[in-house]
Amino acid sequence: MILIKIINKISVMGHSTLKYYNQNSLKVAERYESADVTQLHDFLSSSLEPGGRLLELGCGSGRDAAFMVSQGFRVLATDGSASMVEQAKLHHPELAAHVVHLKLPEGLSSALGVFDGIYAVAVLMHLSIQEIENTISAVNCLLAARGRFVFSVPARRDDVITNEFDSKGRRFTTLSPDGWKDLCLKCNLQTIQTMISEDGLGRNGIVWMNCLAEKP
């Protein structure tokens, strides 16, 4: 009986991240739209092939997808939260036909097609270690030869509490820079550039690591 209770508790906590975003999608979307992401957008647009077909994992408010479309990229934007998908459509109507509900890692299949680039801004850390590895492995399968994967994860996050969850119930898996590089290498992706950036919302105790990896 005790074992069953523990398993159920783990399962509930595993779903708490999506629950938070589904219940707070409007507030989250408005916060994302207010962030200063100039440095991030420069990194994204300069790292990926101009005009290429891109897949975004965890599009949130649609902020980054809208920017990339404005730069001439062809983007399929996805998010694991159905409520966030609706917010992306509301905040950026031009994305309405190009944003879909997709959960990681199980939603990543060959049916999506092949992409020149895939990017994930502030999303991988919400997965468990095994889910991160499965996601990066699937990313490798969906990338064309010489395709690139760009992702942004916390280099520092002071608000994470016990068991890798913050006070809002969101999972934050913490890995060292070498840990992220090793996971990419394990999935046949070579990290070729990293950039450290301050938090776009100006929050103290939060620093981001932006990584560019490439498929051979």
C-alpha positions as CSV (number, residue, x, y, z in Angstrom):
1,M,0.0,0.0,0.0
2,I,2.8,2.4,0.9
3,L,4.6,1.6,-2.4
4,I,1.4,2.4,-4.4
5,K,1.0,5.7,-2.6
6,I,4.6,6.7,-3.5
7,I,4.1,5.7,-7.2
8,N,0.9,7.7,-7.4
9,K,2.6,10.7,-5.8
10,I,5.4,10.6,-8.3
11,S,2.9,10.4,-11.2
12,V,0.9,13.4,-9.9
13,M,4.1,15.4,-9.6
14,G,5.2,14.4,-13.1
15,H,2.0,16.0,-14.4
16,S,2.2,19.1,-12.2
17,T,4.3,21.1,-14.7
18,L,1.7,20.9,-17.5
19,K,-1.1,21.5,-15.0
20,Y,0.6,24.7,-14.0
21,Y,0.8,26.0,-17.6
22,N,-2.7,24.9,-18.5
23,Q,-4.1,26.7,-15.5
24,N,-2.0,29.8,-15.8
25,S,-1.6,30.1,-19.6
26,L,-2.8,33.7,-20.0
27,K,-0.6,35.0,-17.2
28,V,2.4,33.0,-18.5
29,A,1.8,34.2,-22.1
30,E,1.7,37.8,-21.1
31,R,4.9,37.4,-19.1
32,Y,6.7,35.7,-22.0
33,E,5.6,38.5,-24.3
34,S,7.1,41.2,-22.0
35,A,10.6,39.6,-21.8
36,D,13.6,41.1,-23.4
37,V,14.8,38.3,-25.6
38,T,16.9,40.3,-28.1
39,Q,20.1,38.3,-27.3
40,L,18.3,35.0,-27.5
41,H,16.7,35.9,-30.9
42,D,20.0,37.0,-32.3
43,F,21.5,33.6,-31.2
44,L,18.6,31.7,-32.7
45,S,18.4,33.4,-36.0
46,S,22.2,33.3,-36.5
47,S,22.5,29.6,-35.6
48,L,20.0,28.2,-38.0
49,E,20.0,28.0,-41.8
50,P,18.2,31.0,-43.3
51,G,14.8,30.0,-44.7
52,G,15.1,26.5,-43.3
53,R,12.2,24.4,-42.0
54,L,12.1,24.5,-38.2
55,L,10.4,22.7,-35.4
56,E,9.9,24.5,-32.1
57,L,9.5,22.4,-28.9
58,G,7.5,24.3,-26.3
59,C,6.4,27.4,-28.1
60,G,4.7,29.1,-25.1
61,S,3.1,32.3,-26.2
62,G,4.4,31.9,-29.7
63,R,6.9,34.7,-29.2
64,D,9.9,33.0,-30.6
65,A,8.0,31.2,-33.5
66,A,6.6,34.6,-34.6
67,F,10.0,36.1,-34.6
68,M,11.5,33.3,-36.6
69,V,8.7,33.4,-39.1
70,S,9.3,37.2,-39.5
71,Q,13.0,36.3,-40.3
72,G,11.9,34.1,-43.2
73,F,12.0,30.7,-41.5
74,R,9.3,28.1,-42.0
75,V,8.2,27.1,-38.5
76,L,6.0,24.3,-37.0
77,A,5.5,25.4,-33.4
78,T,4.4,22.9,-30.7
79,D,3.6,22.9,-27.0
80,G,2.7,20.2,-24.5
81,S,0.1,22.5,-22.9
82,A,-3.2,22.8,-24.9
83,S,-3.9,26.1,-23.2
84,M,-0.5,27.5,-24.2
85,V,-1.2,26.5,-27.8
86,E,-4.4,28.6,-27.7
87,Q,-2.5,31.5,-26.2
88,A,0.0,31.3,-29.1
89,K,-2.8,31.5,-31.6
90,L,-4.3,34.5,-29.8
91,H,-1.1,36.4,-29.4
92,H,0.2,35.7,-32.8
93,P,-2.7,34.9,-35.3
94,E,-0.2,34.4,-38.1
95,L,0.8,31.2,-36.4
96,A,-2.7,29.8,-36.2
97,A,-2.2,27.2,-38.9
98,H,1.3,26.4,-37.8
99,V,1.0,25.6,-34.0
100,V,0.0,22.2,-32.7
101,H,-0.4,20.4,-29.3
102,L,2.4,18.0,-28.9
103,K,3.8,16.4,-25.7
104,L,7.4,15.5,-25.2
105,P,8.9,13.0,-25.9
106,E,6.2,10.8,-27.1
107,G,4.8,13.2,-29.7
108,L,8.1,13.4,-31.7
109,S,7.6,10.9,-34.6
110,S,8.7,10.6,-38.2
111,A,5.2,11.7,-39.2
112,L,6.3,15.3,-38.5
113,G,8.8,15.1,-41.4
114,V,12.5,16.2,-41.6
115,F,13.7,19.6,-40.3
116,D,16.7,21.8,-41.0
117,G,16.7,23.0,-37.4
118,I,14.9,22.3,-34.1
119,Y,14.9,24.6,-31.1
120,A,13.6,24.5,-27.6
121,V,13.6,27.6,-25.4
122,A,13.2,27.0,-21.7
123,V,11.5,23.6,-22.0
124,L,13.9,20.7,-21.7
125,M,14.5,21.4,-18.0
126,H,10.8,20.6,-17.3
127,L,11.5,16.9,-18.3
128,S,13.0,14.1,-16.3
129,I,16.5,13.0,-17.3
130,Q,15.2,10.0,-19.2
131,E,12.6,12.2,-21.0
132,I,15.3,14.7,-21.9
133,E,17.5,11.9,-23.4
134,N,14.5,10.5,-25.3
135,T,13.6,13.9,-26.6
136,I,17.2,14.7,-27.8
137,S,17.4,11.2,-29.4
138,A,14.1,11.9,-31.3
139,V,15.4,15.4,-32.3
140,N,18.4,13.7,-33.9
141,C,16.1,11.4,-35.9
142,L,14.1,14.4,-37.1
143,L,17.0,16.5,-38.2
144,A,18.4,16.5,-41.7
145,A,22.1,15.9,-42.2
146,R,24.0,18.9,-40.8
147,G,20.8,19.9,-39.1
148,R,21.1,22.0,-35.9
149,F,19.4,21.9,-32.5
150,V,19.3,25.0,-30.4
151,F,18.1,24.9,-26.8
152,S,18.0,27.2,-23.8
153,V,18.2,25.8,-20.2
154,P,19.0,27.3,-16.8
155,A,22.6,27.7,-15.9
156,R,21.5,28.9,-12.5
157,R,18.0,28.8,-10.9
158,D,17.9,29.8,-7.2
159,D,14.1,29.2,-6.9
160,V,14.2,25.4,-7.4
161,I,13.3,23.6,-4.2
162,T,13.3,20.0,-3.0
163,N,13.1,17.2,-5.5
164,E,13.8,19.5,-8.5
165,F,10.4,21.3,-8.2
166,D,9.8,25.0,-7.7
167,S,7.1,26.4,-5.4
168,K,4.6,26.3,-8.4
169,G,5.0,22.6,-8.9
170,R,7.1,22.8,-12.1
171,R,9.9,20.3,-12.6
172,F,13.4,21.8,-13.1
173,T,16.0,19.2,-13.9
174,T,19.4,20.6,-13.2
175,L,22.5,19.5,-15.2
176,S,26.0,20.9,-15.5
177,P,27.1,22.4,-18.9
178,D,29.1,19.2,-19.5
179,G,26.0,17.1,-18.5
180,W,24.0,18.7,-21.3
181,K,26.9,18.3,-23.8
182,D,27.2,14.6,-22.8
183,L,23.5,14.0,-23.4
184,C,23.7,15.6,-26.8
185,L,26.8,13.5,-27.7
186,K,25.1,10.3,-26.5
187,C,22.4,11.1,-29.1
188,N,24.9,11.9,-31.9
189,L,24.7,15.7,-31.6
190,Q,27.9,17.7,-31.3
191,T,27.7,20.9,-29.2
192,I,29.5,23.6,-31.2
193,Q,28.6,26.8,-29.3
194,T,27.3,27.9,-26.0
195,M,26.2,31.4,-24.8
196,I,25.3,32.5,-21.3
197,S,22.6,35.2,-21.0
198,E,20.8,37.0,-18.2
199,D,17.2,36.5,-17.6
200,G,14.9,38.3,-20.0
201,L,12.5,39.2,-17.2
202,G,15.3,40.6,-15.0
203,R,14.8,38.0,-12.3
204,N,17.6,37.7,-9.7
205,G,19.2,34.2,-9.3
206,I,18.3,33.0,-12.8
207,V,20.9,32.7,-15.6
208,W,20.4,30.9,-18.9
209,M,22.7,28.7,-21.0
210,N,22.0,28.7,-24.7
211,C,23.4,25.8,-26.7
212,L,23.9,25.0,-30.4
213,A,24.4,21.4,-31.4
214,E,24.8,19.9,-34.8
215,K,24.1,16.5,-36.4
216,P,27.0,15.1,-38.4
